[in-house]
Amino acid sequence: MDAIGKILQEERQRQGKTLKEVSDILNIKEAYLAAIENCEYAVIPGEVFVKGFIRNYGNCLGLDGAALVQEYKQGLLPPVPAKKVRPAKPAQTAPREAWRKKEGKWPEITVIAGAVLFVLLCAWLFL
């Protein structure tokens, strides 16, 4: 992985470009490009950005950016295997009758009480 930074730095210097010039072309912070050249990848916020910056930096210099990214990936520690996750069971919907048995008579009582209150309110307003 150390070779990636050296390859990029040597090619940039061979072309006579400064970090500032490459930074302006790529719209990548100069500090990030310097971090890539020095193999200080922890400075860059995230693995995805590291790969993208290496690819773009290499392509900007006329190198094969994808090959540089592959070399970077090979130099990383092996990935941690993902934990096995059991698939969720599909939700079972209860029939309407079972719901009514479970809930009892409260829905009917609530509707009846609301109707009675409505009638009493109307009678009070009109009388």
N, C-alpha and C positions, 0 to 999 in steps of 0.2 A: 504494500500500500504506500510505502514511502516513495516508491518509484513514480507514482502518479504526480505528486507535487513537483518532483524534480523534472519530470518530462515536460510538464506545463511551464514551469519556470524557465527551463532551458530554451524551449521553443519561443516563448515570449521574448526572451532576451535576444535570441537569434534574429527575430524579426525587428528588433529595435523598439519594441513597444514598452511603455511603462504600465504599471498596475493601474494608474489613474486613467490612461487611455482605454485600456480594456474594460475597466469599470464603467466608463462613460458609454462605451459601445453596448455593453451587456445590461446596463442598469442594475448592476449588482454592487453592493458596497465593497469598497477597496479592502476593508478589513476581512471580509469573507474570502476574497480571492487570495489574500495573503495567508489566511488560515489554511486554505486548500494547498497552497504551495508548501507550507510548513507542516502539513499533515496534522493540523490541530482541528479536527472535525467537530470537536465538542463546542467550539465557538459558534458554529452555525446552528440555528434553531431548528433541528429536526433532520432526520435521515432523508426524507423526501427532498428537502432543499439541498442537502449535500449532493445527492445524485444529480439533481437538475443543474446545479451550479457546475459540477464537473463536466457534465455533458455539454452545456452551453459554452463553457470556457474552452474545452477541447475543440468544439466545432468552430468557435471564433478564430482559433489559431490555425485552422485547417487540418486538425487532427480528427481521428475517429472518436467522437465523444461517446458513442455507445460502447465501444471497446474499452474505453477508460472506465466507464461505469461498471462494466462486467469485471474488470480487474479489481475495482474497489469492492464489489460485492464478494469476490472470492477471498479477499483479505479479511473480511469480517468474521466474527465468531459465528459458529453454527447457530441457526435459529432455535429458539426454545420451542419444543413441541407444544401445540395448543392442547388445552385440557379437553377431554371428551365431554361433550354436553349431550344429555339425553333430550330427544325431541319432546316438545310439550304435547300433552294429550289434547285432542280437540275438545272444546267445551261442549257439554251436553245440555241441550235446552230441554227444560221440563215441559210437558204438555200443560195446556191452560187449566185443565181440571186439577192437576196436581198442585199447581200454583194456588188455586183457590182453596184447596184443602189446607195447604200450608199456611196461607194467610188468614184463614178463618172468614168471618162475616164482616170484617171491618170495612172493606170497600163499599159494600151495600149500605151499611149503617151510615157511613159518611155521606153518601149520596142522598139518602132519605133525610138525614138531619139537615143537610144543605137545602133541600127542597122545602122542608117545613119552615126553616128560618126565612127563606125567600118569600114564602106565602105570608108569614107573619109580618115581615117588613113591608110588603106591599099593602097589606090590610092596615097597618098603622099609618102609612103615608097617606092613604086615600080616605081614612076616616078621621 
